[in-house]
């Protein structure tokens, strides 16, 4: 469970700059030559994420993430090899993304650069998800603090749509727009309250934790009313259903709402309800 640094945030802008990413790459089913070409890919992705100051960070806060790259196929095209992969990135605070189609040319000898010049199907893809992870992280610190980074991610997606490696970028653009849409905003607005509630809960201050928990419940309720199958809400439930159940333990009305809102985890919430 993540503890919000509520006692030191105050009204100042706190941002998470340092990505601490661990990468695994799966390619064992490929021919030996193709496997050899990918030996350093995981390390290069780690260095790209971890060796860069993405945004200013007064408190040098690490955002710990796991990345898995699953290389499905390699296709030879004239002068280059195109790798088709799946990509999964998840943070400890529950920002989780699964991308089914990431296609890119790759040469082991070519370095990864943070240059903002010509669109690069590898580094701009990594930039996109760095911004997505950090945007969600910033939203936990204060009201819609992640918005500038969501804007960055959308700009990258729009570049991708117009590039020679456009596959998947329309969907990524749509996903950013869904997260930042007015229908999703109540959940984003309530995220700082949720993590403050978790902090207070761990400190044993149940009365104050309950007050903040009610705010996240209201935010979820607004999203459910306007868009019951909101994808970002589903991801939030997947990451935090156990914490939600603990926060609302003893609040049977709230738990019954969670049963209705989040059918996938209804049996878990029911563990906290009285036996009929």
Steps between C-alpha positions, in 0.01 A plus 500: 500500500635837406523761774430852384755746625217714626689663783754663271299586192314806629401729214825474308537321170662165564604302198637154443808518284698183552382184330636184655410243235586132483463350151465142386496399132357168382628368168596138569287362216687696232784360284847526655610788276200710597549418867861617483391833357268559798738416785554866594150630433377475860807676638472778243135559588585510871775753441270711286233513771724519806782722380292806417344780705151499359374792711618705796474326835555689822494184711672259255207263511552167325216354297563128503375316189523161337510462123457187296566489126376189321651469153254309285648507149785641295437598140779586258428799276766598247761673714352448850331258735159589641425366848140447602460497877264534792586750773391507865593769752373526856586724795469431871230766526278315252569668168485198270503487120492211258580575136425214263679632192837671511688478171847641440822447307796419723876474467696410810778740403267802485485701826177633651494880511270748675525731201165658415567504127365254248240254626658178625270198545701375798592806703181694435304193607700488824451876542127449461477249782740691724263796473196280560648342813621830642174679417304245699753525781472879514121476514540326837690798640261780415201605295558406133875556532559240229324701230816646337649153466179360353525786249857391423385142448224614266748705296723193464204284398398751235854495361484122492177504301676697225818292505613204291427278801144610564356169616358530852534875534135581431405276792761662724372845409143393576608358835659826612189687395285256695702553819487878465134509393255688719321171579816359657595820679312424828721195554818694422389779732445252784832315469685726748221435750532125447871492575455737794236259632746213467764697689259582782376141508852369550556760772191365679302824459183328383270799552698725265568214260127446470444864403749478215371158396154647451646742246644220287169316521319809374749535215449138396125541527504795258703304246273196528191712444635663184705208364457166684763318292763771517833328430704717737257421782541127424878537522464689830286221643745235382787678674324598822201276575664351810586844636148624428351206687724568799421873501125435503507209743200552727331738258254251355320749278828599333603136458167421334566785258841354421334166431281674243776714352766230472339168414836334430599524867156481658579181692800666662288794620237260630755354740468826692118491508292325768416139424136461401 
